[in-house]
Amino acid sequence: MNTIQAIVLDLDGTLLDSSRHITDRSLRAVLDCHDRGIHVIIATARPARSVRMLLPDVLLELGCIIYYNGAHTVDSVHSMEDHVLIDQAVVSEIYEAIMDTSPELMVSFEAQDSMFSNRSLSEEQKVILGFPDGGPVPIVLTREEISQLHPAKLLLTNENNIYAELERRFANRVKLISTDGNKLIQIMSAAVSKAAALEHVLRRRGVHPEQVMVFGDDYNDLEVFKLCGHPVAMGNAIAELKSIATHITETNDKDGVAVVLERLAASRHLAL
């Protein structure tokens, strides 16, 4: 079996518990692996500002974080920063399609590490979008201002099953993902995925995907599960991830990441 050279950690539903905290046990397990020379890479749907609010500084300083499902990567070890944005014309077309179908919907736009929206968020929408306590609220823009945005990501709630309509019309032009129990729609450039971003990160480190262990729980982790040699599904993961995982661990509320990493730190070869 190949020695594990790197671990890739999703945040929500994976490293973070249901209260969006990292436990002392999980933090210690991650740092123990890092101290033993294993690369630690965080890959999340969240933006940088949100991650900074949720993670302790010691994790932020490990060297590489993939944000927005791969649309923004900061690899400080190699002094690299990558952005993959959605074409402005496509953004406008998608937004007009949403408004034509469901004009009451809230649509948010992630651009330059800020969130903008077409209307104020309800408390329920803040929960679905995973807003950290005390996080900044989106800046509300007019329709004309929205047409000028060049965002990395669009977010909206899947009301009236609008995901099916958007997929039918735009699946060949952008990346559409339904997550959080089919409640949240995430839209990015067609070139974006955690796997695509991770391939660049691994190449810079001279690490083969077969030597990588990845942890995840939702649809945006599928491609990186297929890329890496040691995919580990959380106990709370979707069935599609569990079906292709080499191992299923405990849930995120039972330190599922730590359960595996403690064994990895002790052996480095990890017979699951």
Buried (B, 14 or more C-beta within 10 A) or exposed (E): EEEBBBBBBBBBBBBBBEEBEBBEBBBBBBBBBBEEEBBBBBBBBBBBBBBBBBBEEEBBEBBBBBBBBBBBBBBEEEEEEBBBBBEEEBBBBBBEBBBEBBEEBBBBBBBEBEBBBBBEBEEEBBEBBBBBEEBEEBEBBEEEEBBEBEBBBBBBBBBEEBBEBBBEBBEEBBBBBBBBEEBBBBBBBBBBBBBBBBBBBBEEBEBBBEBBBBBBBBBBBBBBBEBBBBBBBBBBBBEBBBEEBEBBBBBBBBBBBBBBBBBBBEEBEBEB
